[in-house]
Amino acid sequence: MKLTLIAPLAASLFALAALPALAEAPLATATFKTQESADAGTADLSEGPEGVVIRVTASGLTPGWHAIHFHETGDCSDEGYKKSGSHVQHAAKEPHGLLNPEGPDDGDLPNIYAAEDGTVNAELYSDRVTLSEAEGRANLIDEDGSALVIHEGPDDHMSQPIGGAGARVACAVIEKVE
């Protein structure tokens, strides 16, 4: 009986010991806007040792699959969000597509799914970006910032330049949490 209490207690103590390390990890946040809403959801970004976890909550999207990408400039001020530029890159431009044998580029992410009510709750991971200037990864918090952009349709992860994902329907400027 005592052994059954020790395992959960040990796991809890291990989790508590990890909290200071998590608190020191670089963090960023972003608020999605659409043409209809200035507050269409959020993305919270946390850096780990080898990449960034992105937790996305969004609303007001058409039900179904949508592409989501990191874009090179933190500017969502224009209609169509073209000021956010192309996908982020840390070095020479790579071809688009998670399934592309010559890719992916640093802005590529898996698709997200909007439920029947247009909401998204997703958690994504990228080992191609950083919030803290990690070598060999695209820096999301550089001098001109970056953005997360949601497209009207899904990314096929092969077609150039954006996987046939269509228009940009939501945009969020990524900002470091101090």
RODO-2510 file (C-alpha; in nm, 4 decimals, decimal comma):
residues 178
     n   res          X          Y          Z
     1     m     0,0000     0,0000     0,0000
     2     k     0,2831     0,2410     0,0783
     3     l     0,4376     0,1753    -0,2643
     4     t     0,1207     0,2942    -0,4404
     5     l     0,1527     0,6311    -0,2649
     6     i     0,5233     0,6733    -0,3364
     7     a     0,4987     0,6653    -0,7183
     8     p     0,2403     0,9475    -0,7465
     9     l     0,4263     1,1500    -0,4820
    10     a     0,7567     1,1089    -0,6680
    11     a     0,5928     1,2128    -0,9975
    12     s     0,4430     1,5207    -0,8313
    13     l     0,7761     1,6231    -0,6805
    14     f     0,9484     1,5782    -1,0175
    15     a     0,6853     1,8000    -1,1849
    16     l     0,7282     2,0695    -0,9185
    17     a     1,1056     2,0600    -0,9602
    18     a     1,0622     2,1301    -1,3331
    19     l     0,8503     2,4447    -1,2766
    20     p     1,1432     2,6880    -1,2374
    21     a     1,2905     2,5665    -1,5675
    22     l     0,9574     2,6195    -1,7434
    23     a     0,9207     2,9664    -1,5947
    24     e     1,2590     3,0639    -1,7425
    25     a     1,1686     2,9464    -2,0950
    26     p     1,1147     3,2297    -2,3435
    27     l     0,7461     3,2988    -2,3951
    28     a     0,5488     3,4875    -2,6578
    29     t     0,1847     3,5564    -2,7302
    30     a    -0,0221     3,6708    -3,0259
    31     t    -0,3836     3,7847    -3,0753
    32     f    -0,5566     3,6814    -3,3968
    33     k    -0,7629     3,9297    -3,5889
    34     t    -0,9945     3,8693    -3,8820
    35     q    -1,1700     4,1167    -4,1087
    36     e    -1,4735     4,0755    -3,8800
    37     s    -1,3081     4,0773    -3,5366
    38     a    -1,0066     4,2438    -3,3762
    39     d    -0,9994     3,9632    -3,1176
    40     a    -1,0495     3,6289    -3,2905
    41     g    -0,8349     3,4213    -3,0557
    42     t    -0,4821     3,3810    -2,9277
    43     a    -0,1630     3,1853    -2,9701
    44     d     0,0703     3,1225    -2,6776
    45     l     0,4243     3,0177    -2,7655
    46     s     0,6713     2,8462    -2,5320
    47     e     1,0272     2,7541    -2,6201
    48     g     1,1749     2,4212    -2,5251
    49     p     1,5289     2,2966    -2,5777
    50     e     1,4734     2,1976    -2,9422
    51     g     1,1747     2,4014    -3,0622
    52     v     0,8577     2,5947    -2,9893
    53     v     0,5150     2,4727    -2,8749
    54     i     0,2256     2,6825    -3,0064
    55     r    -0,1159     2,6645    -2,8348
    56     v    -0,3838     2,8107    -3,0634
    57     t    -0,7395     2,9110    -2,9734
    58     a    -0,9338     3,0886    -3,2459
    59     s    -1,2913     3,1601    -3,3505
    60     g    -1,4830     3,2935    -3,6476
    61     l    -1,3297     3,0538    -3,9003
    62     t    -1,5108     2,8519    -4,1635
    63     p    -1,5552     2,4939    -4,0374
    64     g    -1,2909     2,2522    -4,1677
    65     w    -0,9154     2,2373    -4,2177
    66     h    -0,6989     2,5512    -4,2374
    67     a    -0,3313     2,6101    -4,3047
    68     i    -0,1370     2,8039    -4,0432
    69     h     0,2136     2,9386    -4,1038
    70     f     0,4781     3,1596    -3,9445
    71     h     0,5259     3,4728    -4,1571
    72     e     0,8383     3,6893    -4,1664
    73     t     0,7030     4,0282    -4,0537
    74     g     0,4983     4,1193    -3,7465
    75     d     0,2446     4,3336    -3,9342
    76     c    -0,1259     4,2466    -3,9658
    77     s    -0,2399     4,6021    -4,0427
    78     d    -0,3614     4,5616    -4,4017
    79     e    -0,6640     4,3888    -4,5521
    80     g    -0,5519     4,0448    -4,6634
    81     y    -0,2510     4,0559    -4,4258
    82     k     0,0049     4,0798    -4,7095
    83     k     0,2296     4,3037    -4,4948
    84     s     0,3143     3,9927    -4,2908
    85     g     0,5280     3,8880    -4,5871
    86     s     0,6396     3,5391    -4,6824
    87     h     0,7223     3,2513    -4,4499
    88     v     1,0020     3,2971    -4,1964
    89     q     1,3436     3,1632    -4,3019
    90     h     1,6680     3,1396    -4,1049
    91     a     1,8948     3,0818    -4,4027
    92     a     1,8582     3,0080    -4,7734
    93     k     1,4972     2,9825    -4,8867
    94     e     1,3688     2,6264    -4,8684
    95     p     1,0742     2,4975    -5,0733
    96     h     0,7379     2,4969    -4,8969
    97     g     0,5815     2,1815    -4,7601
    98     l     0,6105     1,9464    -4,4642
    99     l     0,5851     1,6552    -4,7112
   100     n     0,8130     1,8095    -4,9724
   101     p     1,1366     1,6079    -5,0054
   102     e     1,3253     1,9369    -5,0626
   103     g     1,1459     2,1233    -4,7812
   104     p     1,0061     2,2237    -4,5472
   105     d     1,0553     2,5947    -4,5029
   106     d     1,0777     2,7366    -4,1513
   107     g     0,7240     2,8780    -4,1573
   108     d     0,5528     2,5452    -4,2259
   109     l     0,3205     2,3992    -3,9620
   110     p     0,0578     2,1220    -3,9597
   111     n    -0,2991     2,2207    -4,0483
   112     i    -0,5533     2,3136    -3,7809
   113     y    -0,9213     2,2143    -3,7749
   114     a    -1,2118     2,4503    -3,7073
   115     a    -1,5179     2,2821    -3,5529
   116     e    -1,8732     2,3392    -3,6776
   117     d    -1,8965     2,6546    -3,4639
   118     g    -1,5771     2,7939    -3,6245
   119     t    -1,3554     2,7464    -3,3180
   120     v    -1,0067     2,5995    -3,3059
   121     n    -0,8231     2,4537    -3,0082
   122     a    -0,4894     2,3109    -3,1178
   123     e    -0,1376     2,2583    -2,9991
   124     l     0,1422     2,2561    -3,2569
   125     y     0,5189     2,2130    -3,2425
   126     s     0,8005     2,3403    -3,4631
   127     d     1,1682     2,2578    -3,4346
   128     r     1,2442     2,5139    -3,7080
   129     v     1,1813     2,8350    -3,5089
   130     t     1,3045     3,0034    -3,1896
   131     l     1,2032     3,2798    -2,9500
   132     s     1,5600     3,3226    -2,8250
   133     e     1,7983     3,3258    -3,1211
   134     a     1,8805     2,9530    -3,1065
   135     e     2,1303     2,8756    -3,3794
   136     g     1,9969     2,7109    -3,6948
   137     r     1,6337     2,8171    -3,6419
   138     a     1,4293     3,1154    -3,7633
   139     n     1,3973     3,3812    -3,4915
   140     l     1,0326     3,4837    -3,4421
   141     i     1,1304     3,7776    -3,2168
   142     d     1,3720     3,9618    -3,4456
   143     e     1,3739     4,3367    -3,5209
   144     d     1,0695     4,3300    -3,7521
   145     g     0,8883     4,0558    -3,5618
   146     s     0,6800     3,7802    -3,7159
   147     a     0,3185     3,6727    -3,7455
   148     l     0,1046     3,3614    -3,7373
   149     v    -0,1293     3,3548    -4,0363
   150     i    -0,4322     3,1286    -4,0850
   151     h    -0,5433     3,0596    -4,4434
   152     e    -0,8917     2,9909    -4,5817
   153     g    -0,8169     2,6285    -4,6740
   154     p    -0,5830     2,3436    -4,5867
   155     d    -0,2170     2,3180    -4,6819
   156     d    -0,1430     2,0169    -4,9042
   157     h     0,2178     2,0329    -4,7745
   158     m     0,3651     2,0106    -5,1272
   159     s     0,2383     2,2793    -5,3690
   160     q     0,4368     2,5996    -5,4101
   161     p     0,4363     2,8556    -5,2662
   162     i     0,1737     2,7952    -4,9889
   163     g     0,0339     2,4490    -5,0414
   164     g    -0,2826     2,5665    -5,2187
   165     a    -0,4106     2,7110    -4,8891
   166     g    -0,5767     3,0192    -5,0390
   167     a    -0,6305     3,3635    -4,8914
   168     r    -0,5094     3,4775    -4,5511
   169     v    -0,8150     3,4972    -4,3220
   170     a    -0,6625     3,5616    -3,9777
   171     c    -0,3365     3,7153    -3,8602
   172     a    -0,1613     3,7530    -3,5247
   173     v     0,1567     3,9506    -3,4478
   174     i     0,3892     3,7497    -3,2219
   175     e     0,5137     3,9470    -2,9212
   176     k     0,7575     3,8418    -2,6526
   177     v     0,6166     3,8234    -2,3007
   178     e     0,8444     4,0164    -2,0657
***
